[in-house]
Amino acid sequence: MKIVLGRLLQRASLRQAIGRRAYSIKKSVDIGQPSPASHPQLLKEGEITPGITSEEYTLRRNKLLEVLPEKGLAIFAAAPVKMMTDVVPYTYRQDADYLYITGCQQPGGVAVLGHECGFCMFMPEATSHDVIWQGQIAGVSVALEVFKADRAYPMSKLQQILPDIMKGSSELFHNVQTAVPTYMELDAFQKAASSGKVKDVSVFTHELRLIKSPAELKLMRESASIACQALLQTMFHSKTHPYEGRLSAKVEYECKMKGAQRMAFNPVVGGGPNASVIHYSRNDQKIKNGDLVLMDVGCELHGYVSDITRTWPPYGSFSSTQEELYDLILQTNKDCVELCKPGASIREIHSFSVEMLIKGLNEIGILKDSRSSSYHQLNPTSIGHYLGMDVHDCSIVGYDRPLKPGVVITIEPGIYIPLSSNGPKRYRGIGIRIEDEVLITETGYEVLTGSMPKEVKHIESLLNNFPHGKYNAEPQQ
């Protein structure tokens, strides 16, 4: 009887031990950001961030090493945490270059890449207090196992290890936008800086980021699709809720309900004369009957952003004056999209748009001459910009660069006539922009935001025939 009882106790003890081990393994899957183990609904096995595999991150680093000088060293710091008040941080967004190279979405780290040192990460060290208040964070073991660093150290070792790595380098390249005193105050860095051997690493990373991989393009298509769906539902919403703030809240709600993590930028929702302020952000006015509303919005999906603008009459109909101007902007948008192909440049497309709009505005009577200075008072913006991990992506790359397949740009002609304008009175206080995302392909282009209506007849039909107030966004499964 004692032998049987002893065996039963041993089995019970074994089951308890297995249970504890299973529990601890389950708890350990939290690495401070989504992983295939903790978020199987977001990531597949082998992915570090949704849609981007470990192999692709390795390929990015290898491509950077190919263009990095033989004894050059690239240093990337994670984006800093910005505070609203003493204890309340703003929503965190990782620096695009650091994310592009590492896949790490968390603050506090420094990554180093060089031919001799390989891929080295210095990781923050969480105290028990940090874990209680902020949750788990990725440390040295995660850097090695998940982010595939060749070497990893706690941040407390940076001042001891990094100087020796720096001393063996002929040039230092670092991310100027997120540079931190932790490494900039090191004597080795100061010495290199004083002799002109410190440069901005974005001269390399922006070139690499310019042409998107198939995985990146898939995320950009999804991001554009979310933005289009959200903006369309907001357009429907505008007839019964013609308030800038409510429309801003609606589009953000729809984007997040469809899977976006955040907005790419604060939505521009300009009703009436507010639409003539290009980056209007107050969003605090009621839109008057007869006025147009200009909405420039975009969302971010797993590190990739969208950017789209539409202008419409919330109460259902364009006036003849509004339609006259709108048709000019719409035709310019269409003609400029047709110019998007390999070998063209944003600068060339912009010059075409300026000529087209000056001619059209002269014919309408808004401009009295063909001087570009008169035109630029009504539209000081470029026809577009590069798009990707940032809204104005790859800013180091000039607009004269011939476009290649895999590059994504925006096409966004507009006209912004303030109430103080000297032009004909009927046009004053009107702002119109029509913006689309365009992917350059081998044979031409693909409009990523093509599902969003922009024809006058389509917009008016949608606004006047939609059963307002009956739509509720479905959460993404």
C-alpha positions in Angstrom: 0.0 0.0 0.0 2.9 2.4 0.9 4.6 1.6 -2.5 1.4 2.4 -4.5 0.8 5.6 -2.5 4.4 6.6 -3.1 4.0 6.1 -6.9 0.8 8.1 -6.9 2.5 11.0 -5.1 5.4 10.8 -7.5 3.1 11.0 -10.5 1.2 14.0 -8.9 4.5 15.7 -8.3 5.6 15.1 -11.9 2.3 16.5 -13.3 2.7 19.6 -11.1 6.3 20.1 -12.4 5.2 19.7 -16.0 2.4 22.1 -15.4 4.8 24.7 -13.9 7.2 24.3 -16.9 4.4 24.7 -19.4 3.2 27.7 -17.6 6.6 29.3 -17.5 7.1 28.6 -21.2 3.8 30.2 -22.0 4.7 33.3 -19.9 8.1 33.6 -21.7 6.6 34.1 -25.1 6.1 37.8 -24.3 9.2 39.5 -25.8 7.8 43.1 -25.5 6.4 43.0 -29.1 4.2 40.7 -31.1 5.8 37.3 -32.0 4.5 34.2 -33.8 4.1 32.6 -30.3 2.3 35.4 -28.6 0.3 36.8 -31.7 -0.3 33.9 -34.1 -3.1 36.0 -35.6 -0.6 38.6 -36.7 2.7 36.7 -37.5 3.6 33.5 -39.2 6.5 31.4 -38.1 9.8 32.9 -39.2 8.5 36.5 -39.2 10.0 39.1 -36.9 7.4 41.7 -37.7 4.1 41.0 -39.4 4.8 40.2 -43.1 8.6 40.5 -42.8 10.7 37.5 -42.2 13.9 37.0 -40.4 15.6 36.2 -43.7 14.4 39.6 -45.2 15.9 41.5 -42.2 19.2 39.6 -42.7 19.1 40.5 -46.4 18.7 44.2 -45.6 21.7 44.1 -43.3 23.8 42.3 -46.0 22.8 44.9 -48.6 23.8 47.7 -46.2 27.2 46.0 -45.6 27.7 45.8 -49.4 27.5 49.6 -49.7 29.2 50.4 -46.4 32.9 51.2 -46.7 35.2 48.4 -45.9 36.1 49.7 -42.4 32.9 51.8 -42.0 30.6 51.3 -39.0 26.8 52.0 -39.0 25.2 52.9 -35.7 21.4 53.0 -35.2 19.7 54.2 -32.0 16.0 53.4 -31.4 13.6 56.3 -31.3 13.4 58.0 -27.9 10.3 57.9 -25.8 8.6 61.3 -25.8 6.6 62.4 -22.8 3.3 64.2 -22.6 3.7 64.8 -18.9 6.1 63.6 -16.2 4.8 60.1 -16.2 2.6 59.8 -19.3 4.4 59.0 -22.6 3.1 59.7 -26.1 2.3 56.6 -28.1 5.6 55.1 -29.2 6.7 54.8 -32.8 10.0 53.3 -33.8 12.5 55.1 -36.0 12.1 53.7 -39.5 15.8 53.0 -40.1 16.3 51.2 -36.8 13.1 49.1 -37.5 14.2 48.5 -41.1 17.6 47.0 -39.9 16.6 45.2 -36.7 12.9 44.5 -36.6 12.9 45.7 -33.0 9.8 47.9 -32.2 10.9 48.8 -28.7 12.8 51.9 -27.3 16.1 52.0 -25.5 18.4 50.0 -27.8 21.4 50.7 -30.0 22.4 48.6 -33.0 25.8 48.5 -34.7 26.6 47.0 -38.1 30.1 46.6 -39.5 32.2 44.2 -41.6 34.3 43.1 -38.7 31.9 43.3 -35.8 28.9 41.9 -37.7 25.4 42.8 -36.3 25.7 43.8 -32.7 22.8 45.0 -30.5 22.9 46.8 -27.1 19.7 46.1 -25.3 17.9 47.9 -22.4 17.8 46.1 -19.1 14.4 46.0 -17.4 14.1 46.2 -13.6 11.2 44.5 -11.8 9.7 48.0 -11.4 9.8 48.5 -15.2 8.1 45.2 -15.8 5.3 46.0 -13.4 4.6 49.3 -14.9 5.5 48.8 -18.6 5.5 45.1 -19.2 8.2 42.8 -20.6 10.9 44.2 -22.9 13.4 42.5 -25.3 16.8 41.9 -23.8 20.0 40.3 -24.8 18.6 36.8 -25.3 15.9 38.1 -27.6 18.4 40.1 -29.6 20.3 36.9 -30.2 17.4 34.5 -30.7 14.7 36.6 -32.4 16.5 39.6 -34.0 19.4 37.3 -35.0 22.2 39.5 -33.7 25.7 38.1 -34.0 26.5 39.6 -30.6 24.4 41.3 -28.0 25.1 43.1 -24.7 23.1 45.0 -22.1 23.2 48.8 -22.5 25.3 49.0 -19.4 28.2 47.5 -21.3 28.0 50.0 -24.2 30.6 52.4 -22.9 33.0 49.5 -22.3 32.6 47.7 -25.7 31.6 50.2 -28.3 34.7 52.4 -28.2 36.9 49.5 -29.2 34.6 48.8 -32.2 34.7 52.4 -33.1 38.5 52.7 -33.0 38.9 50.0 -35.6 36.6 51.9 -38.1 37.7 54.5 -40.7 34.3 56.2 -40.9 31.2 56.3 -38.6 27.7 56.5 -40.0 24.8 57.1 -37.6 21.1 58.0 -37.7 21.2 61.7 -37.0 17.5 61.8 -36.3 17.7 59.5 -33.3 21.3 60.0 -32.2 21.7 59.7 -28.4 24.3 61.0 -26.0 25.0 57.4 -24.8 27.3 56.8 -27.8 27.8 60.4 -29.0 29.6 61.4 -25.8 32.2 58.6 -26.1 35.7 59.9 -26.8 36.0 57.6 -29.9 32.9 59.2 -31.4 34.0 62.7 -30.5 37.4 62.1 -32.0 35.9 60.8 -35.3 33.4 63.7 -35.4 36.2 66.3 -35.0 38.1 64.9 -37.9 35.0 64.8 -40.2 34.6 61.0 -40.2 31.0 61.0 -38.9 28.2 61.0 -41.5 24.5 60.4 -41.8 23.7 56.7 -42.4 20.5 57.7 -44.2 22.5 58.2 -47.4 22.6 54.4 -47.5 19.4 53.3 -45.8 17.1 55.6 -47.8 18.5 54.1 -51.0 17.8 50.6 -49.7 14.3 51.6 -48.6 13.4 53.3 -51.8 12.6 50.1 -53.8 10.1 47.9 -51.9 10.3 44.2 -51.7 7.2 42.0 -52.5 6.6 41.6 -48.8 6.7 45.4 -48.3 4.4 46.0 -51.2 1.9 43.6 -49.8 1.8 45.6 -46.6 1.5 48.9 -48.5 -1.4 47.5 -50.5 -3.1 46.5 -47.3 -2.4 49.8 -45.7 -3.8 51.7 -48.7 -6.9 49.4 -48.8 -7.6 50.2 -45.1 -7.3 53.9 -45.7 -9.6 53.8 -48.7 -12.2 51.8 -46.9 -12.0 54.1 -43.8 -12.2 57.3 -45.9 -15.2 55.9 -47.9 -17.1 55.2 -44.7 -16.1 58.7 -43.4 -17.5 60.2 -46.6 -20.8 58.5 -46.0 -20.7 59.7 -42.4 -20.1 63.3 -43.4 -23.7 64.1 -44.6 -25.2 63.4 -41.1 -22.1 64.5 -39.1 -20.6 67.6 -41.0 -18.1 68.4 -38.3 -14.3 68.3 -38.9 -13.6 66.7 -35.5 -16.2 64.0 -35.9 -14.9 63.1 -39.3 -11.3 62.9 -38.0 -12.5 60.6 -35.2 -14.5 58.5 -37.7 -11.6 57.9 -40.0 -9.3 57.0 -37.2 -11.8 54.6 -35.7 -12.4 52.9 -39.1 -8.6 52.5 -39.7 -8.0 51.0 -36.4 -11.0 48.7 -36.5 -9.7 47.4 -39.8 -6.3 46.5 -38.3 -4.1 49.7 -38.5 -2.0 50.3 -35.5 -2.1 54.1 -35.8 -2.7 57.0 -38.1 0.3 57.9 -40.3 -0.3 61.6 -39.4 -2.9 63.7 -37.8 -5.8 63.8 -40.3 -6.3 67.0 -42.2 -10.0 67.7 -42.2 -10.5 71.2 -43.7 -14.1 72.4 -44.3 -14.7 75.4 -46.5 -11.9 78.0 -46.2 -9.9 75.7 -43.9 -9.2 73.5 -46.9 -6.9 76.2 -48.3 -4.6 75.6 -45.3 -2.4 72.8 -46.7 -1.6 71.1 -43.4 -4.6 72.3 -41.5 -4.8 70.3 -38.2 -7.2 72.0 -35.8 -10.2 70.0 -37.0 -12.6 72.0 -34.8 -15.1 73.6 -37.1 -18.6 72.7 -38.4 -18.7 72.4 -42.2 -21.3 74.7 -43.6 -23.9 73.7 -46.1 -22.5 74.4 -49.6 -18.8 74.0 -48.6 -16.4 71.3 -49.5 -14.4 69.3 -47.1 -10.8 68.2 -47.9 -9.6 65.1 -46.1 -5.9 64.1 -46.2 -5.5 60.9 -44.2 -3.3 57.8 -43.9 -2.7 54.9 -41.6 0.2 52.8 -40.6 0.0 49.0 -40.9 3.0 47.1 -39.3 5.5 49.9 -40.2 4.1 50.9 -43.6 2.0 53.9 -44.2 -0.7 55.1 -46.6 -1.5 58.6 -47.8 -4.7 59.6 -49.6 -6.7 62.8 -50.1 -10.2 63.4 -51.3 -12.4 66.5 -51.5 -16.2 66.4 -51.6 -19.4 68.2 -50.6 -20.7 66.6 -47.4 -24.2 67.9 -48.1 -24.3 66.0 -51.4 -23.7 68.3 -54.4 -20.9 70.3 -55.9 -21.7 73.8 -57.0 -20.9 74.7 -60.6 -17.9 76.8 -59.4 -16.6 74.0 -57.2 -17.1 71.4 -60.0 -15.2 73.6 -62.4 -12.1 73.7 -60.2 -12.5 70.1 -59.1 -12.5 68.9 -62.7 -9.2 70.7 -63.4 -7.6 69.1 -60.4 -9.1 65.7 -61.3 -7.8 65.8 -64.9 -4.4 66.9 -63.6 -4.4 63.9 -61.2 -5.3 61.5 -64.0 -2.8 62.9 -66.5 0.0 62.9 -64.0 -0.7 59.3 -63.0 -0.4 58.3 -66.6 3.1 59.7 -66.6 4.2 57.4 -63.8 6.5 54.8 -65.3 10.1 53.6 -65.0 12.5 56.4 -66.1 10.2 59.3 -65.3 10.9 61.4 -62.2 8.8 63.2 -59.7 10.4 66.5 -60.9 9.3 65.9 -64.5 5.8 65.0 -63.4 5.7 68.1 -61.2 6.7 70.4 -64.0 4.0 68.9 -66.2 1.4 69.5 -63.5 2.5 73.1 -63.0 2.1 73.8 -66.8 -1.3 72.1 -66.8 -2.7 73.9 -63.8 -1.3 77.3 -64.9 -3.0 76.9 -68.2 -6.3 75.7 -66.6 -6.3 78.5 -64.0 -5.7 81.1 -66.7 -8.6 79.8 -68.7 -10.9 79.8 -65.7 -9.8 83.4 -64.8 -8.2 82.7 -61.5 -4.8 83.6 -62.8 -4.3 86.7 -64.9 -0.8 85.8 -66.2 1.4 82.7 -66.6 4.0 83.7 -64.1 5.0 80.7 -61.9 5.2 83.1 -58.8 1.4 83.8 -59.1 0.7 80.1 -59.4 2.8 79.1 -56.5 0.9 81.4 -54.2 -2.1 79.1 -54.9 -0.2 75.8 -54.8 3.3 75.8 -53.2 3.5 72.0 -53.0 5.2 69.4 -55.1 3.1 67.0 -57.2 4.1 64.2 -54.9 6.7 62.4 -52.7 8.1 59.0 -52.0 6.0 56.8 -49.6 6.9 53.8 -47.5 7.8 53.4 -43.9 7.5 57.2 -43.5 5.0 59.5 -45.1 7.7 61.5 -46.8 9.8 58.5 -47.3 13.5 58.4 -48.3 13.9 62.2 -48.0 17.6 61.9 -48.9 16.7 60.7 -52.4 16.1 63.7 -54.8 13.0 64.2 -56.9 15.2 64.1 -60.1 15.9 60.4 -59.6 14.5 58.2 -62.4 11.7 56.1 -61.0 12.2 52.3 -60.9 9.8 49.4 -60.4 9.1 48.9 -56.7 9.1 52.6 -55.9 5.8 54.1 -54.4 5.0 57.8 -54.8 2.0 60.0 -54.3 0.3 62.1 -57.0 -1.5 65.0 -55.4 -2.3 68.1 -57.4 -4.2 70.8 -55.6 -5.4 74.4 -55.5 -5.7 76.4 -52.3 -7.4 79.8 -52.6 -7.7 81.7 -49.3 -10.5 84.1 -48.5 -7.9 86.9 -48.8 -7.2 86.1 -52.5 -7.4 88.8 -55.1 -9.0 86.4 -57.6 -12.7 86.3 -58.5 -14.9 86.3 -55.4 -16.7 83.1 -56.3 -13.5 81.1 -56.0 -12.3 82.5 -52.7 -12.1 80.1 -49.7 -11.9 76.9 -51.8 -9.3 74.3 -51.3 -9.2 71.1 -53.4 -6.6 68.2 -53.4 -6.9 64.8 -55.0 -4.1 62.4 -53.9 -3.4 58.9 -54.9 -0.7 56.4 -54.1 1.1 55.0 -57.2 3.4 52.0 -57.4 5.9 52.0 -60.3 5.8 48.7 -62.1 7.9 47.1 -64.9 5.3 48.2 -67.5 4.0 51.4 -65.9 2.0 51.9 -62.7 -0.5 50.5 -60.3 -2.8 52.9 -58.3 -2.9 51.5 -54.8 -5.7 53.8 -53.8 -7.7 53.2 -57.0 -10.7 51.8 -55.1 -11.5 55.2 -53.6 -14.0 57.2 -55.8 -12.9 60.6 -57.2 -15.3 61.3 -60.1 -17.9 63.9 -59.4 -20.8 61.8 -60.5 -19.6 58.8 -58.4 -19.1 61.0 -55.3 -22.5 62.6 -55.6 -24.3 59.3 -56.2 -22.6 57.7 -53.2 -23.4 60.6 -50.9 -27.1 60.9 -52.0 -27.9 57.2 -52.2 -26.1 55.6 -49.2 -28.4 54.6 -46.2 -26.7 57.0 -43.7 -26.2 55.9 -40.2 -26.6 52.1 -40.7 -22.9 51.2 -41.1 -20.9 49.8 -38.2 -17.3 48.8 -38.7 -16.5 45.1 -38.3 -13.3 44.4 -36.4 -10.6 42.5 -38.3 -10.6 38.8 -37.5 
